Amino acid sequence: MLFIIPGFPFITSGIDLSKLDMRSGIERLTYALIIIIVATMTAWLMALILHLTPMDFLPLHLTLWQFILFRLAASFCGVFGFSVMFNSPVKLAASAAVIGALANTLRLELVDLVSFPPAAAAFVGAFTAGILASLLKKYVGYPRISITVPSIVIMVPGLYLYKAFYNLGVMSLETSASWLASALLIILALPLGLIFARIITDRSFRCCT
C-alpha cells in the first residue's frame, strides 16, 4: 500500500507553491490528495472486511550498529526502487539511492536516539538530502530535483495516513486526529527541507526576477 501514496507529486507541489507556481502546485497537490483519499479509504474498507487492524511494527532485537546498517541498506534499495519507477537511468537512481540512504537513516536515528519529533527529523533528513544533492549534481550531470525528490519520497508517511483514515472510519476520532496531524506535519516538513537547502545553495532560487 505504501507504494500507492504519490510522494513525487506531493513533494513537488510544495516546491511549486514555494516558487509561487500556483497552478502547477495546486494541480499536483489535488492529484495527490485524490489518490491518497481513494487508496486509504479502500484500504480501510478491505481491513474491515478482512478483520485487519493496523499495529506497530514488531520489535527487532538488533544492536544499534545493526539497525543503522540495515536501515542504510533498506533505504538504498527503497529509494533505488522508487527511482526506477520514475524511469530514472541507473546512474541517477544509484545517486539518489545513496543520498536517500544517508538522509533517511539520519531521520530515523534522530527519532530513535535523540527523541526528535518525527516532523523535525523529516525536515533535517530532507534538508540533508537537498544539501548532498547540491554537492553531487555537477558530478552526476542531472538536474537537482531529479535527485532530491526520489531520495526523500521514501520518507512520505504512508503508514501514518493509513492509520489516520482507518481510525477515522471506526470513529476513533482522537487517535485519527493524532495520526493525521503527525502525517501532515511530516508532509509539510519534507518540501520545506528541500526548499531551505535550495535557498542556501542556489542564489537564483532565492532572488526575485
C-alpha positions in Angstrom: 0.0 0.0 0.0 2.9 2.4 0.7 3.9 2.4 -3.0 0.4 3.8 -3.9 1.0 7.0 -1.9 2.0 9.6 -4.6 5.1 11.0 -2.9 6.5 12.6 -6.0 3.6 15.0 -6.8 3.1 15.6 -3.1 6.6 16.9 -2.6 6.9 18.7 -5.9 3.6 20.5 -5.2 5.2 22.1 -2.1 8.2 23.2 -4.1 6.0 24.7 -6.8 4.0 26.6 -4.3 7.1 28.0 -2.7 8.1 29.4 -6.1 4.5 30.8 -6.4 3.9 28.5 -9.3 0.3 28.2 -8.1 -1.4 26.4 -10.9 1.2 23.6 -11.0 1.4 23.3 -7.3 -2.4 23.2 -6.7 -2.9 20.7 -9.5 -0.2 18.3 -8.2 -1.5 18.7 -4.6 -5.1 18.0 -5.7 -4.0 15.0 -7.7 -2.0 13.6 -4.8 -4.9 14.1 -2.3 -7.4 12.4 -4.6 -5.2 9.3 -4.8 -4.4 9.3 -1.1 -8.1 9.5 -0.1 -9.2 6.8 -2.5 -6.3 4.5 -1.5 -6.7 4.9 2.2 -10.5 4.5 2.1 -10.2 1.4 0.0 -7.6 0.0 2.5 -9.9 0.8 5.4 -12.8 -1.0 3.8 -10.7 -4.0 2.9 -9.4 -4.0 6.5 -13.0 -4.1 7.8 -13.9 -6.9 5.5 -10.9 -9.0 6.3 -10.9 -8.1 10.1 -7.4 -6.5 9.9 -6.3 -3.8 12.3 -3.2 -1.6 12.0 -0.5 -2.2 14.6 3.0 -1.1 15.4 6.0 -2.9 13.9 7.2 -5.8 15.9 10.4 -5.1 17.9 13.7 -6.2 16.3 16.3 -7.4 18.8 19.3 -5.8 17.0 22.2 -3.7 18.2 22.5 0.0 17.3 25.0 -0.6 14.5 22.9 -3.5 13.1 19.9 -1.1 13.0 22.0 1.5 11.2 23.4 -0.9 8.6 20.1 -2.5 7.9 18.4 0.9 7.6 21.1 2.1 5.2 20.7 -1.0 3.1 16.9 -0.9 3.1 16.7 2.8 2.4 19.2 2.4 -0.5 17.0 -0.3 -2.0 13.8 1.6 -1.4 15.0 4.8 -3.0 16.6 2.9 -5.9 13.3 1.2 -6.5 11.3 4.5 -6.4 13.8 6.0 -8.9 13.4 3.1 -11.2 9.6 3.5 -11.1 10.2 7.2 -12.2 12.1 5.8 -15.2 15.4 7.2 -14.0 18.6 5.9 -15.5 20.7 3.6 -13.4 23.3 6.2 -12.6 20.7 8.7 -11.5 18.8 6.1 -9.5 22.0 5.0 -7.7 23.0 8.6 -6.9 19.5 9.3 -5.4 19.7 6.0 -3.5 23.0 6.9 -1.9 21.6 10.3 -0.8 18.3 8.8 0.3 20.0 6.1 2.3 22.1 8.6 4.3 19.2 11.1 4.7 16.5 8.6 5.7 18.8 6.7 8.1 19.7 10.1 9.7 16.0 10.9 10.1 15.2 7.5 11.7 18.2 7.7 14.1 17.3 11.2 15.2 13.9 9.9 16.2 15.2 6.9 18.0 18.4 8.2 19.6 17.8 11.9 20.1 14.0 11.7 20.5 13.4 14.3 17.8 9.8 14.9 16.8 9.1 13.0 13.6 8.4 16.2 11.7 11.6 17.9 12.8 13.6 14.7 11.9 11.9 14.7 8.5 12.9 18.3 7.9 16.6 17.5 8.8 16.5 14.5 6.6 15.1 16.4 3.6 17.5 19.3 4.2 20.4 16.9 4.3 19.2 15.3 1.0 19.0 18.7 -0.6 22.5 19.7 0.5 24.0 16.4 -0.6 22.2 16.7 -4.0 23.6 20.2 -4.5 27.1 18.9 -3.9 26.8 15.9 -6.2 24.6 17.3 -9.1 27.6 18.6 -11.1 29.3 15.2 -10.9 26.1 13.3 -11.7 25.1 15.5 -14.6 21.3 15.6 -13.9 19.0 18.3 -12.5 18.9 18.7 -8.8 15.2 18.0 -8.5 15.6 14.6 -10.3 17.9 13.6 -7.4 16.4 15.2 -4.4 12.7 14.2 -4.8 13.3 10.4 -5.3 15.7 10.5 -2.4 13.0 11.6 0.1 9.9 10.0 -1.4 10.6 7.1 1.0 10.0 9.5 3.9 6.4 10.2 3.0 4.3 8.8 5.9 2.0 6.4 4.2 1.5 4.3 7.3 0.5 7.4 9.3 -2.1 8.3 6.6 -3.5 4.8 6.6 -3.8 4.7 10.4 -5.5 8.1 10.4 -8.2 7.1 7.9 -8.6 3.7 9.5 -9.3 5.2 12.9 -11.5 7.8 11.3 -13.5 5.0 9.7 -14.0 3.2 13.1 -14.9 6.6 14.7 -11.8 6.6 16.9 -11.6 10.3 16.3 -8.9 11.3 18.8 -6.5 8.6 17.6 -7.3 9.5 14.0 -6.6 13.2 14.6 -3.3 12.4 16.2 -2.1 10.3 13.3 -3.4 12.8 10.7 -1.7 15.7 12.5 1.6 13.8 12.6 1.3 12.9 8.9 0.5 16.5 7.9 3.5 17.9 9.8 5.9 15.4 8.2 4.4 16.1 4.7 4.9 19.8 5.3 8.5 19.3 6.6 9.7 17.4 3.6 9.4 20.0 0.9 10.4 22.7 3.4 13.7 20.9 4.0 14.4 20.8 0.2 13.3 24.4 -0.1 15.7 25.6 2.6 18.5 23.6 1.1 17.8 25.1 -2.3 17.7 28.6 -0.9 21.1 28.2 0.8 22.8 26.6 -2.2 21.1 28.2 -5.2 21.4 32.0 -5.5 19.0 32.3 -8.4 16.3 30.4 -6.4 16.3 32.9 -3.6 16.4 36.1 -5.7 13.4 37.8 -7.4 13.4 38.4 -11.1 
